Amino acid sequence: MAFVVVTSLLEIVDQHLSHPNPSLNNILDDDDTQLVFLLSKKLRILQHFLETQTVNQSLDAEIRDVAAKAEAEIESKLRDLYLASTNQDEACCGLHQTLQQVLKDVEALEVRIQIEKESRSAKDQSQSSPEALKLENKLPAGGSTSTHHHDLEPENQMVGCDDEFRKIKNMIIGQQSSEQLEVIPVTGMGGIGKTTLAKKVYDDPDIMSKFYIRAWAVVSQEPDVKRILISLLACIVPTTNELYSKERDQLADQLRKQLLGQRYLIVIDDIWSSSAWDAIKQCFPDNFSRSRILMTTPEKEVAEYASSRKSIHTKCFLNSKESWHLFVTKVFEGKDVPIPELKTIGRSIVMKCHGLPLAIVVMAGLLRALDKSVEAWDGVDKNMNSLDEIDPNNQCLGLLSLSYNYLPSHLKACFLYFGVFPEDRDILATKLINLWVAEGFLKKEKEMSKSLEEVAESYLHNLVNRNLVQVSQQSFDGKIKSCKLHDMLHEISVNEARRGKLLGVRKQFQSADSCRWISCKSTSWPTSDGIHSILYFGEDVYLSKRNLVFSCMMLLRVLDLSLIKCWHGAPSEIVELVHLRYLALTTVGSLDKFQLFKLQNLQTLIICSWREECCLQLPRDILNLPRLRHAHLDKRATAYLPNVIQESIQTLFWLKVNGRVPRTTDFAMVPNLKELGVYIDNDLPPGAFDSLVQLRLLERLKFERRNVKGFYLPTDLPQNLKKLTLCNTYLLWEDMDIIGRLPMLEVLKLKEFAFSGPTWKPADDGGFKTLKLLLIARSDLKYWNTTDDHFKVLERLILRFCLELEELPSEFESSNTLQLIELENCYPILVESARKIQEEQQNYGNYELVIRDLGAKIKLSTKESSEGNESE
């Protein structure tokens, strides 16, 4: 795809030549500056051409190859400059000659494009109507699409199929169901809604209340048994580095022990083979407690193999009424279709989806993004006619490909990048966004004030609104935490990226690969000099740094080795990869002598230890890297804040502070931080965090303290804070008044005795006026007093291991915003207090409040347990 390479080349010209980092200051003379200006202008014109015109494959490949060659030659010369120890004159001369040649090559492309335009113009004049011409284009005339952001919709919304839901629910908790462990398979073709049905069952309040343990794992066509076991355990126990470091047999044994004697509901989603079931089925003991395993599979043979009573449910297609209702809900948010002609065309489009929910919602996403015009909709409908000649088994893929073809070029690039990730993999949105930024294919207009991360976030929302990307998890403020592609859309992403020579995905690479992005499950990756990215997704492996080879990959931008556990630091040749922008490593040992300062273009740095007992040593001045935007460091590793102001750093997790080292607490050096995690493992004097208030953009802050004394909450916190987490800080409840005054705070999480003492009585002047979520996990709080002036907009209250608390503030009875009270490992008397609040709410006519009692996963004392049972 030429757009990806041209945009990347333009980014190099605009950012790395026009605005070089400090180590390359004054490398361009006046002639070079003029060359750079002219080249940037011509590349912008070329980029616009690729965005607005339908380009045939031959021309697209030609443009891609010319841009890739230019990109490689410019970055090669820049590398010479980065590594030149003294005299840079020769390297500067080489860069000048390269820029001249690249300009000539781009001008030759302009001639080639002009010839193509004239040829097309002559062809157009010989053809018939404008309508025919519009049908030739993948985009409607003008190529414009709406960028309006609709609210994100939960992926488990289900239209129709109520009878199926009731049937499955009855099989799981019905009175006639067996006491024995049962496997209930749901089968059907891809895109028919098996996972959506399973999710609705899994989240049903009646079902939630019946099972002590619920867990979910996705299997996919290439099952990773260790990942499946970790996914299931992560629903039951806290996830730690120790969990990830265990072997498969250890994980299987731990899972079985967790399930022994318990009533559990397990969802095994998207399983394709009986061998995958054989690999995990021994983990699920039959406790004769009405435990259930809900399985989704496209293969009927797998369903028959796994089913306990051959009680297989085959998912039905939607009928015409249900199909139309789903379509209207997705396109018009349930409102009437505004134009009668659109209704006629819409019904024609829905009919061609043949009752398949995935096809309907993706086509609805496409039409929602287009202008609500008869002409645009009619063009889509007519393009769908060509799919009638396709094999019925491939018609759904054809419909999904059609939606991809309508994407503007900048969204196509982002969609294709999903193919880098394995099928059915939940992807952290922050990771995806940082990778997009590092790859350099985001289009940023000069007049836009948005950061690249904000541009990327808007692209992701656009893909979600088109129903091409599923939101797996959202944060409380509505931001996307993780996302994924449906496996059929993932197939399109991989195939299109391969066809455009962007992506290589293999378990074993036999030879050099000319692809731009490499997604691998083997550490024997190719060493082509055209590779820009290597992301490893194989099983956890333990390797000496000597086993990793990066020769001939001097243009590498992305290196994600987070699933490879390195011994004794990292390969020294990594620091020669001067174009790296994204680096993720998991290692043990010392990196203190590792020359990371050579990576002057690094934007995202992720380094952590894979052994809890091994403290990782890092270069103390690692945060001085000039282009660094996001740093995720091992919390026990010491790093100093920059010694000069670094305006580019937005994220810093974790920073270990030291009361005896001022450079760990001078936050004025990172004025644009938006997210910060602070780890404290030594005594701190009062006022150690006074400079935090200068972080005017800070939205998310975490404090975590080791078992030491001497942590004092600053009297003034950043006023823009939206989310605050404190863990093991043992503050006095009186200090909560400082937090209560924060004007923007929406989420407050208090973990592991963040505050200690029996009584919490907030100040009388009101507080927590914007707080929407409050979590208290492990606390000795016994008396909680409040007034109607506090927690005015609280929506969710989550209490875990609050073993002293027996009553919730009665003021919550009159709250008109409270939606959920979740209690876990709390005594029944507290549950009774919550239900009393629910009853009072219902007396006021509010039936929205849900009480979620997750039970006690610890052994309570006999006396207290019996008292609690009596109170129930």
C-alpha positions in Angstrom: 0.0 0.0 0.0 1.7 3.1 -1.3 0.0 5.5 1.1 1.7 3.9 4.1 5.2 4.3 2.7 4.6 7.8 1.3 3.2 9.0 4.6 6.1 7.5 6.4 8.6 9.2 4.1 6.8 12.5 4.5 7.1 12.1 8.3 10.9 11.6 8.0 11.2 14.7 5.9 9.0 16.9 8.1 10.1 15.6 11.5 13.7 14.3 11.1 15.0 16.7 8.5 13.0 19.9 9.0 13.1 19.4 12.8 16.1 17.2 13.6 16.8 16.1 17.2 19.6 18.1 19.0 22.4 15.7 17.9 21.8 16.7 14.3 21.5 20.5 14.6 23.0 22.5 11.8 23.4 19.6 9.4 21.4 21.3 6.6 22.8 24.2 4.7 20.5 26.6 2.8 20.5 24.4 -0.3 19.5 21.4 1.7 16.8 23.3 3.5 15.3 24.3 0.1 15.5 20.7 -1.0 13.7 19.5 2.1 11.0 22.2 1.7 10.4 21.2 -2.0 10.4 17.5 -1.3 7.9 17.9 1.5 5.6 19.9 -0.8 5.8 17.3 -3.5 5.2 14.4 -1.1 2.1 16.1 0.3 0.7 16.4 -3.2 1.5 12.7 -3.8 -0.1 11.8 -0.5 -3.3 13.7 -1.5 -3.4 12.0 -4.9 -3.3 8.6 -3.1 -6.1 9.6 -0.8 -8.5 11.1 -3.3 -8.0 8.9 -6.5 -8.5 5.3 -7.3 -5.0 4.0 -8.1 -4.5 0.8 -10.0 -2.4 -1.9 -8.5 0.5 -1.4 -10.9 0.8 2.4 -10.2 0.3 1.9 -6.5 3.2 -0.7 -6.4 5.4 1.7 -8.4 4.8 4.6 -6.0 5.3 2.3 -3.0 8.7 1.0 -4.3 10.0 4.4 -5.2 9.0 5.8 -1.8 10.4 2.8 0.1 13.8 3.2 -1.7 13.9 6.9 -0.9 13.0 6.2 2.7 15.7 3.6 3.0 18.4 5.8 1.5 17.5 8.9 3.5 17.5 6.9 6.8 20.7 5.2 5.9 22.4 8.6 5.5 20.8 9.9 8.7 22.2 6.8 10.5 25.7 7.7 9.3 25.2 11.2 10.8 23.9 9.8 14.1 26.9 7.5 14.5 29.6 9.9 13.1 31.8 10.5 16.1 33.6 13.6 14.9 33.7 14.8 11.3 30.1 14.9 9.9 31.1 16.6 6.6 31.2 13.4 4.5 27.9 12.2 5.9 26.3 15.6 5.3 27.5 15.5 1.7 26.0 12.0 1.2 22.7 13.2 2.6 22.7 16.2 0.2 23.2 13.9 -2.8 20.5 11.5 -1.6 18.0 14.3 -1.2 18.8 15.5 -4.8 18.2 12.0 -6.1 15.0 11.4 -4.1 13.6 14.7 -5.5 14.4 13.5 -9.0 12.7 10.2 -8.4 9.6 11.9 -7.0 9.5 14.3 -10.0 9.6 11.2 -12.3 6.6 9.8 -10.4 4.8 13.0 -11.1 5.3 12.5 -14.8 4.1 8.9 -14.5 1.0 10.0 -12.6 0.2 12.7 -15.2 0.4 10.1 -18.0 -1.9 7.9 -16.0 -4.4 10.8 -15.5 -4.5 11.6 -19.2 -5.0 8.0 -20.0 -7.9 7.7 -17.6 -9.4 10.9 -18.8 -9.4 9.6 -22.4 -11.0 6.4 -21.2 -13.6 8.2 -19.2 -14.7 10.3 -22.2 -15.3 7.1 -24.1 -17.5 5.6 -21.5 -21.1 6.3 -20.8 -22.6 7.9 -17.8 -21.2 9.6 -14.6 -23.1 6.9 -12.6 -20.9 4.2 -14.3 -17.8 6.1 -13.4 -18.8 6.3 -9.7 -19.3 2.6 -9.6 -15.8 2.1 -10.7 -14.5 3.9 -7.7 -14.1 2.2 -4.4 -15.3 5.4 -2.7 -18.3 7.5 -3.6 -17.7 10.6 -5.7 -15.4 13.0 -3.9 -14.2 10.2 -1.6 -15.5 12.0 1.5 -16.7 10.1 4.6 -18.2 11.3 7.8 -16.0 11.5 10.8 -18.7 12.1 13.4 -18.0 10.1 16.5 -20.9 8.1 17.8 -20.9 6.8 21.4 -19.1 3.5 21.6 -21.5 0.6 21.9 -20.9 -2.4 24.1 -20.1 -5.5 21.9 -22.6 -7.7 23.7 -25.7 -5.8 22.5 -27.9 -8.5 20.9 -30.8 -7.9 18.6 -33.3 -10.7 18.4 -32.4 -14.3 19.5 -34.3 -13.9 22.8 -35.5 -17.4 22.6 -32.0 -18.7 22.1 -30.8 -16.7 25.1 -33.6 -18.1 27.3 -32.8 -21.7 26.0 -29.1 -21.4 26.9 -29.8 -19.8 30.2 -32.2 -22.6 31.1 -29.6 -25.2 30.1 -27.1 -23.5 32.5 -29.2 -22.7 35.6 -32.6 -24.3 34.9 -34.2 -26.4 37.7 -34.0 -29.5 35.5 -30.3 -29.1 34.8 -28.0 -31.8 36.0 -25.8 -31.5 39.0 -22.9 -32.9 37.0 -20.5 -30.8 35.0 -21.9 -30.1 31.6 -20.4 -28.7 28.4 -22.9 -26.7 26.3 -21.6 -25.9 22.8 -22.9 -23.2 20.6 -22.1 -23.7 17.0 -22.6 -21.8 13.7 -20.7 -20.1 11.0 -18.4 -17.2 11.6 -20.1 -13.9 12.2 -23.4 -15.4 13.2 -23.2 -14.1 16.8 -22.0 -17.0 18.9 -19.6 -14.9 21.0 -22.3 -12.2 21.4 -24.8 -14.7 22.7 -22.2 -16.2 25.0 -21.3 -12.8 26.4 -24.9 -12.0 27.1 -25.3 -15.2 29.0 -22.0 -14.7 30.9 -23.0 -11.2 32.0 -26.6 -12.0 32.9 -27.2 -11.0 36.6 -29.2 -14.2 37.3 -26.4 -16.4 36.0 -23.7 -14.3 37.8 -25.4 -14.8 41.1 -25.4 -18.6 40.8 -21.7 -19.1 40.1 -18.9 -18.6 42.6 -16.3 -18.5 39.8 -16.7 -17.2 36.3 -13.9 -17.2 33.7 -13.5 -16.6 30.0 -10.8 -17.6 27.5 -10.5 -17.3 23.7 -8.9 -20.2 21.9 -8.7 -19.4 18.1 -7.4 -21.4 15.2 -3.9 -21.5 16.5 -4.4 -22.2 20.2 -1.7 -21.1 22.7 -2.5 -23.3 25.7 -0.5 -21.3 28.2 -2.2 -18.1 27.2 -5.6 -19.8 27.5 -4.8 -21.0 31.1 -3.5 -17.5 32.1 -6.7 -15.9 30.7 -8.8 -18.2 32.8 -6.7 -17.8 36.0 -6.7 -14.0 35.5 -10.5 -14.1 36.0 -10.0 -15.8 39.3 -6.7 -14.7 40.9 -4.7 -11.5 40.7 -2.3 -11.4 37.7 1.4 -11.2 38.6 4.7 -11.7 37.0 4.9 -15.0 38.9 1.8 -16.2 37.1 3.2 -15.5 33.7 6.5 -17.1 34.5 4.9 -20.5 35.4 5.1 -23.4 33.0 2.0 -24.8 31.3 1.6 -27.8 33.7 1.9 -25.6 36.7 -0.8 -23.3 35.4 -3.1 -26.2 34.6 -2.6 -27.6 38.1 -3.3 -24.2 39.7 -6.5 -23.7 37.7 -7.8 -27.2 38.6 -7.1 -26.5 42.3 -8.9 -23.1 42.1 -12.0 -24.9 40.6 -12.1 -27.9 43.0 -15.1 -27.8 45.2 -16.6 -24.7 43.6 -19.5 -24.0 41.3 -18.1 -22.4 38.2 -19.0 -21.1 34.8 -16.3 -21.3 32.1 -16.7 -19.8 28.6 -14.3 -21.4 26.0 -14.8 -19.1 23.0 -13.9 -19.7 19.4 -12.4 -23.2 19.7 -11.7 -24.9 16.4 -10.3 -28.4 17.1 -10.9 -31.4 19.4 -7.1 -31.4 20.2 -7.4 -27.9 21.6 -10.2 -29.2 23.9 -8.2 -32.2 24.9 -5.3 -29.9 25.9 -7.4 -28.1 28.6 -10.4 -30.3 29.6 -8.6 -32.0 32.4 -8.4 -28.6 34.2 -12.2 -28.6 34.8 -13.1 -31.0 37.7 -16.6 -32.3 38.1 -17.6 -31.2 41.6 -21.3 -32.2 41.2 -22.2 -28.6 41.9 -24.0 -27.7 38.6 -20.8 -26.2 37.1 -21.1 -25.4 33.4 -18.8 -24.9 30.4 -20.2 -22.8 27.6 -18.3 -23.3 24.4 -18.5 -21.6 21.0 -17.2 -23.2 17.9 -17.7 -23.0 14.1 -17.0 -26.7 13.8 -20.0 -29.0 14.5 -17.6 -32.0 15.0 -15.8 -30.2 17.9 -19.2 -29.5 19.5 -20.2 -33.1 19.2 -16.9 -34.3 20.6 -17.0 -32.0 23.7 -20.7 -32.0 24.5 -21.7 -33.8 27.7 -25.2 -34.8 26.6 -24.9 -34.0 22.9 -26.9 -30.9 23.9 -25.6 -28.7 21.0 -27.2 -25.4 20.2 -26.9 -24.2 16.6 -27.0 -20.5 16.3 -29.7 -19.3 14.0 -29.6 -16.6 11.3 -31.6 -13.4 12.0 -35.0 -13.3 10.3 -35.8 -10.3 8.0 -37.5 -8.4 10.9 -34.6 -8.9 13.2 -32.1 -8.0 10.5 -33.8 -4.8 9.7 -34.1 -3.8 13.4 -30.3 -4.5 13.9 -29.5 -2.4 10.8 -31.6 0.6 11.8 -30.3 0.4 15.3 -26.7 0.6 14.1 -27.2 3.2 11.4 -29.8 5.5 12.8 -29.6 4.6 16.5 -33.1 3.2 16.5 -34.7 6.3 14.9 -36.8 6.2 11.8 -35.1 6.3 8.4 -35.3 9.9 7.3 -35.7 9.4 3.6 -38.1 6.8 2.0 -35.6 6.0 -0.8 -32.9 5.2 1.8 -35.4 2.7 3.4 -35.8 0.9 0.1 -32.1 0.7 -0.6 -31.3 -0.2 3.0 -33.7 -3.2 2.9 -32.0 -4.3 -0.3 -28.6 -4.1 1.4 -29.8 -5.9 4.5 -31.4 -8.7 2.3 -27.9 -9.3 0.7 -26.4 -9.9 4.2 -28.6 -13.1 4.5 -29.3 -12.6 8.2 -25.7 -12.7 9.2 -25.2 -10.2 12.1 -21.5 -9.5 11.4 -22.3 -8.6 7.8 -25.2 -6.4 8.8 -23.3 -4.4 11.5 -20.3 -3.9 9.2 -22.4 -2.7 6.3 -24.3 -0.5 8.8 -21.0 1.0 9.9 -20.0 1.7 6.3 -23.3 3.5 5.6 -23.2 5.4 8.8 -19.8 6.8 7.8 -21.1 7.8 4.3 -23.3 10.8 3.5 -26.9 9.9 4.1 -27.6 10.4 0.4 -29.5 8.2 -2.0 -26.6 8.3 -4.5 -24.0 7.0 -1.9 -26.2 4.2 -0.6 -27.2 3.2 -4.1 -23.5 2.9 -5.0 -23.0 0.5 -2.1 -26.0 -1.5 -3.0 -24.9 -1.9 -6.7 -21.3 -2.9 -5.6 -22.9 -5.6 -3.5 -24.5 -7.1 -6.6 -21.1 -8.3 -7.8 -20.9 -10.6 -4.8 -23.8 -12.7 -6.0 -21.4 -14.6 -8.3 -19.1 -15.5 -5.3 -19.2 -18.9 -3.6 -21.8 -18.5 -0.8 -19.2 -19.6 1.8 -17.1 -16.6 0.8 -19.9 -14.0 0.4 -19.5 -12.8 4.0 -15.8 -12.2 3.4 -16.7 -10.3 0.2 -19.1 -8.0 2.1 -16.5 -7.3 4.7 -13.8 -6.6 2.0 -16.2 -4.2 0.4 -16.4 -2.2 3.6 -12.6 -2.2 3.8 -12.4 -0.9 0.2 -14.6 2.1 1.2 -12.1 3.2 3.9 -10.1 6.3 3.3 -6.4 5.6 2.9 -5.4 6.7 6.4 -7.8 4.3 8.0 -6.8 1.5 5.7 -3.3 1.8 7.0 -4.5 1.5 10.6 -6.8 -1.4 9.8 -4.1 -3.3 8.1 -1.8 -3.0 11.1 -4.2 -5.1 13.1 -2.9 -8.0 11.0 0.4 -7.8 12.9 -1.4 -9.1 16.0 -2.5 -12.8 16.3 -6.1 -13.7 15.7 -8.6 -13.1 18.5 -6.0 -11.2 20.5 -7.1 -8.4 22.8 -4.9 -5.4 22.1 -4.2 -2.6 24.6 -5.4 0.6 22.9 -2.4 2.5 24.3 0.0 0.0 22.8 -1.7 0.1 19.5 -1.7 3.9 19.4 2.0 4.1 20.3 2.8 1.6 17.6 0.9 3.5 15.0 2.8 6.7 16.0 6.1 4.8 15.8 5.4 3.4 12.4 5.0 6.9 11.0 1.9 6.4 8.8 -0.4 8.7 10.8 -1.5 11.7 8.7 -1.2 14.9 10.7 -2.3 18.1 9.2 0.0 21.1 9.8 -2.8 23.2 11.1 -4.0 20.6 13.6 -3.2 21.2 17.2 -3.8 17.6 18.2 -0.9 15.4 19.3 -0.1 12.3 17.2 -1.6 10.2 20.0 -4.9 12.1 19.8 -4.9 11.7 16.0 -4.4 8.0 16.4 -7.2 7.8 19.0 -9.6 9.5 16.6 -8.7 7.0 13.9 -9.3 4.1 16.3 -12.7 5.6 17.2 -13.5 5.9 13.6 -12.8 2.2 12.9 -14.9 1.3 16.0 -17.8 3.5 14.7 -17.6 1.7 11.4 -18.0 -1.6 13.3 -14.7 -2.9 11.9 -13.0 -3.0 15.3 -14.6 -4.4 18.5 -14.2 -2.7 21.8 -13.1 -5.4 24.3 -12.9 -3.2 27.4 -13.6 0.5 28.1 -12.3 2.6 31.0 -14.8 4.3 33.2 -14.5 7.6 31.3 -15.4 5.9 28.0 -12.0 5.6 26.6 -11.0 2.4 24.8 -8.8 0.2 27.0 -8.5 -2.8 24.7 -9.9 -3.8 21.3 -9.7 -6.6 18.7 -10.9 -7.7 15.3 -13.4 -10.4 14.6 -11.5 -13.3 13.1 -13.1 -12.9 9.7 -12.0 -9.2 9.6 -8.6 -10.2 10.9 -8.3 -12.5 7.9 -9.0 -9.6 5.5 -6.5 -7.5 7.4 -3.7 -10.1 7.1 -4.5 -10.9 3.4 -4.6 -7.2 2.3 -1.4 -6.3 4.2 0.4 -9.3 2.7 -0.8 -8.4 -0.8 0.5 -4.9 -0.3 3.9 -6.3 0.8 3.5 -4.8 4.2 3.2 -7.8 6.5 4.9 -11.1 7.0 3.3 -13.6 9.4 4.9 -17.0 9.9 5.9 -19.4 12.6 9.2 -20.1 10.9 11.1 -17.9 8.5 13.2 -19.8 6.0 14.7 -16.8 4.2 14.8 -13.0 4.1 11.4 -11.4 3.8 10.8 -8.2 1.9 7.9 -7.2 4.1 7.8 -4.1 6.2 6.2 -5.5 9.3 7.2 -8.9 10.7 4.8 -10.7 13.1 6.6 -13.9 14.3 6.3 -16.8 16.6 9.9 -17.8 16.2 13.1 -16.1 17.2 14.6 -17.1 13.9 13.3 -14.0 12.1 14.5 -12.8 8.7 17.2 -10.1 8.4 16.2 -8.1 5.4 17.3 -4.5 5.4 13.7 -3.5 4.4 12.2 -4.6 7.7 10.9 -1.8 9.8 9.2 -3.7 12.6 9.5 -7.0 14.5 6.9 -8.0 17.0 7.2 -11.4 18.7 4.0 -13.2 19.7 5.3 -16.8 20.3 5.2 -18.6 23.6 7.3 -17.3 26.4 10.9 -18.3 25.8 14.1 -17.9 27.8 17.0 -16.8 25.7 20.5 -15.5 26.2 21.0 -12.1 24.6 23.5 -13.8 22.3 20.7 -15.8 20.6 19.0 -12.7 19.2 20.3 -11.3 15.9 19.6 -7.9 14.4 22.2 -7.7 11.7 21.1 -6.1 8.4 18.1 -4.4 10.0 19.5 -1.0 10.5 16.2 0.7 9.6 14.2 -1.0 12.3 11.7 1.2 14.0 9.7 -1.2 16.2 11.2 -4.0 18.3 8.7 -5.7 20.6 10.4 -8.6 22.5 8.3 -8.3 25.6 7.4 -12.0 25.5 11.1 -13.1 25.3 12.7 -13.4 28.7 16.3 -12.3 28.2 19.1 -13.2 30.5 21.8 -10.8 31.6 20.6 -7.6 30.0 20.0 -7.2 26.3 21.9 -7.6 23.0 24.4 -4.8 22.7 23.7 -4.4 18.9 20.2 -3.0 19.8 21.8 0.3 20.5 23.1 0.4 16.9 19.5 0.5 15.7 19.4 4.3 15.8 16.0 4.6 14.0 14.2 2.6 16.8 11.1 4.4 18.0 9.4 1.6 19.9 11.4 -0.8 22.1 9.9 -3.3 24.5 12.2 -5.7 26.5 11.8 -8.1 29.3 15.1 -9.0 31.0 17.0 -9.5 34.2 20.4 -8.2 35.2 22.0 -4.9 34.6 21.5 -2.5 31.7 23.4 0.2 33.5 26.2 0.2 30.9 23.8 -0.3 28.0 24.2 2.7 25.7 20.6 3.6 25.3 21.4 7.2 24.8 22.3 6.2 21.2 18.6 5.7 20.5 18.0 9.4 19.9 14.7 8.7 18.0 13.1 6.5 20.7 9.5 7.4 21.4 8.2 4.5 23.5 10.4 2.5 25.9 9.1 -0.5 27.8 11.6 -2.3 30.0 10.7 -4.6 32.9 12.1 -7.5 34.9 10.5 -11.0 34.5 11.6 -12.1 38.0 10.1 -10.4 41.0 13.2 -11.0 43.1 15.6 -9.5 40.5 15.9 -5.8 40.5 16.6 -4.4 37.1 19.4 -1.8 36.8 18.9 0.9 34.2 21.0 3.9 33.0 20.0 6.7 35.4 19.6 9.3 32.7 17.4 7.2 30.5 14.6 9.9 30.5 17.0 12.4 28.8 16.3 10.8 25.4 15.1 13.8 23.3 12.1 12.3 21.5 10.8 10.1 24.3 7.0 10.2 24.8 6.2 7.1 26.8 8.3 5.3 29.4 7.1 2.1 31.1 10.0 1.1 33.5 10.3 -1.6 36.1 9.0 -0.1 39.3 12.1 -1.2 41.3 14.6 0.3 38.8 16.0 3.7 39.6 15.8 6.4 36.9 16.3 10.2 37.3 14.0 12.8 35.9 15.6 14.7 33.0 18.2 17.3 33.8 16.7 19.6 31.2 13.0 20.2 30.5 11.5 17.5 28.4 8.2 18.6 26.9 7.7 15.4 24.9 7.2 13.0 27.8 3.5 12.2 28.3 3.6 8.9 30.2 5.9 7.7 33.0 5.2 4.4 34.7 7.0 3.7 37.0 9.2 6.3 38.7 10.9 5.1 41.8 11.5 8.1 44.0 14.2 8.6 46.5 14.0 11.2 49.2 17.8 11.6 49.2 17.9 12.3 45.4 16.2 15.5 44.3 16.3 14.4 40.6 13.6 11.8 41.3 11.1 14.4 42.5 11.7 17.5 40.4 8.6 17.2 38.2 9.0 20.6 36.7 11.4 18.8 34.2 8.4 16.9 32.7 5.7 19.6 32.5 3.5 17.8 29.9 3.1 14.5 31.8 -0.5 13.1 31.4 0.0 9.8 33.2 2.4 9.1 36.1 3.0 6.1 38.4 5.2 6.7 41.5 6.8 3.9 43.5 8.1 4.6 47.0 10.5 2.2 48.7 12.3 4.5 51.2 11.3 7.2 53.7 10.4 10.5 52.2 10.4 13.9 53.9 7.3 16.1 54.0 7.1 18.2 50.8 8.8 15.6 48.6 6.0 15.8 46.1 5.3 19.5 46.3 6.3 20.0 42.6 3.6 17.6 41.5 1.1 20.5 41.4 3.0 22.0 38.5 1.9 19.1 36.3 -1.1 20.9 34.9 -1.9 18.3 32.2 -1.7 15.3 34.5 -4.9 13.2 34.3 -3.9 9.9 35.8 -1.7 9.4 38.9 -0.7 6.3 40.9 1.1 6.1 44.2 2.4 2.7 45.4 4.5 2.3 48.5 6.6 -0.6 49.7 6.5 -1.4 53.4 8.3 1.8 54.5 7.2 4.8 56.5 7.3 8.4 55.7 4.8 9.1 52.8 3.0 12.3 53.0 0.2 13.3 50.6 1.0 16.7 49.1 -1.4 19.4 50.3 -2.0 20.4 46.7 -2.4 17.9 43.9 -2.6 18.6 40.1 -6.1 20.2 39.5 -6.6 18.3 36.2 -6.5 14.9 37.8 -9.3 12.6 36.6 -8.1 9.3 38.0 -6.1 8.7 41.3 -4.9 5.3 42.7 -3.2 4.8 46.0 -1.8 1.5 47.1 -0.3 0.5 50.5 0.2 4.1 51.5 -1.4 3.9 55.0 -2.6 7.5 55.0 -5.0 8.9 57.6 -8.6 9.3 56.6 -8.3 13.0 57.4 -6.0 13.3 54.3 -9.0 12.4 52.1 -10.2 15.9 52.3 -7.2 17.0 50.1 -8.4 14.5 47.5 -12.1 15.5 47.9 -11.3 19.0 46.8 -10.0 17.9 43.4 -12.4 19.6 40.9 -12.0 17.0 38.0 -11.6 13.7 39.8 -13.8 11.0 38.4 -12.2 7.7 39.5 -10.6 7.0 42.9 -9.1 3.6 43.8 -7.8 2.9 47.3 -6.0 -0.4 47.5 -4.2 -2.4 50.1 -4.7 -0.1 53.1 -4.3 3.1 51.1 -5.9 4.7 54.2 -6.0 3.3 57.7 -8.1 3.9 60.7 -11.6 3.0 61.8 -13.4 6.2 60.9 -13.9 8.3 57.7 -15.8 11.4 58.0 -15.3 13.8 55.1 -15.2 17.5 55.7 -18.5 19.3 56.1 -17.9 21.6 53.2 -18.7 18.9 50.7 -16.3 17.1 48.5 -15.9 14.5 45.7 -18.4 16.5 43.6 -17.3 15.0 40.3 -16.4 11.4 41.6 -18.2 8.7 39.6 -16.3 5.6 40.7 -14.9 4.7 44.2 -13.1 1.5 44.9 -11.9 0.5 48.4 -9.9 -2.8 48.4 -8.6 -4.1 51.8 -9.3 -1.6 54.5 -9.8 -1.5 58.3 -12.5 1.1 57.9 -15.4 0.5 60.3 -17.4 3.7 60.4 -18.1 5.7 57.2 -20.1 8.9 57.7 -21.0 11.3 55.0 -23.6 13.9 54.1 -25.8 14.7 51.1 -23.2 17.2 49.9 -20.7 14.5 49.2 -20.5 12.1 46.2 -23.2 14.0 44.2 -22.6 12.1 41.0 -21.2 8.8 42.2 -22.2 5.9 39.9 -20.3 2.9 41.1 -19.1 1.9 44.5 -16.9 -1.2 44.7 -15.8 -2.6 48.1 -13.4 -5.6 48.5 -12.1 -7.1 51.7 -13.7 -4.4 53.9 -14.0 -6.8 56.8 -14.7 -4.2 59.5 -17.3 -2.2 57.6 -20.9 -3.2 58.5 -23.0 -0.3 57.1 -22.9 2.0 54.1 -23.8 5.7 54.6 -27.6 6.1 54.6 -27.2 9.2 52.3 -26.8 6.8 49.4 -30.5 6.0 49.7 -31.4 9.3 48.2 -28.8 9.3 45.4 -30.2 9.5 41.9 -27.0 8.6 40.2 -25.8 5.4 41.9 -26.0 2.5 39.4 -23.9 -0.2 41.0 -22.7 -1.4 44.4 -20.3 -4.3 44.1 -19.2 -6.2 47.2 -16.5 -8.9 47.3 -15.2 -10.7 50.4 -17.3 -8.5 52.6 -19.6 -9.8 55.4 -23.3 -10.5 54.8 -24.3 -7.6 57.1 -22.7 -5.2 54.7 -24.5 -6.8 51.8 -27.8 -6.4 53.7 -27.0 -2.7 54.2 -26.5 -2.4 50.4 -29.8 -4.1 49.7 -31.5 -1.7 52.1 -30.2 1.2 50.0 -31.5 -0.6 46.9 -35.0 -0.9 48.5 -35.0 2.7 49.4 -34.0 3.7 45.9 -36.8 1.6 44.5 -39.2 3.4 46.9 -38.1 6.6 45.2 -38.8 5.1 41.8 -35.2 4.3 40.9 -34.9 0.7 39.7 -31.5 1.3 38.1 -29.3 0.4 41.1 -27.7 -3.1 40.9 -26.3 -4.9 43.9 -23.6 -7.3 42.8 -22.5 -9.7 45.6 -19.5 -11.6 44.4 -19.4 -13.6 47.6 -16.4 -14.5 49.9 -13.4 -16.0 48.3 -11.7 -16.2 51.7 -12.5 -18.2 54.7 -14.4 -16.0 57.2 -14.3 -16.8 60.9 -17.0 -19.3 62.0 -18.6 -16.9 64.4 -18.8 -14.0 62.0 -19.9 -16.3 59.1 -22.8 -17.7 61.2 -23.9 -14.3 62.3 -23.8 -13.2 58.7 -25.9 -16.1 57.6 -28.5 -15.3 60.3 -28.7 -11.8 59.0 -29.5 -13.0 55.5 
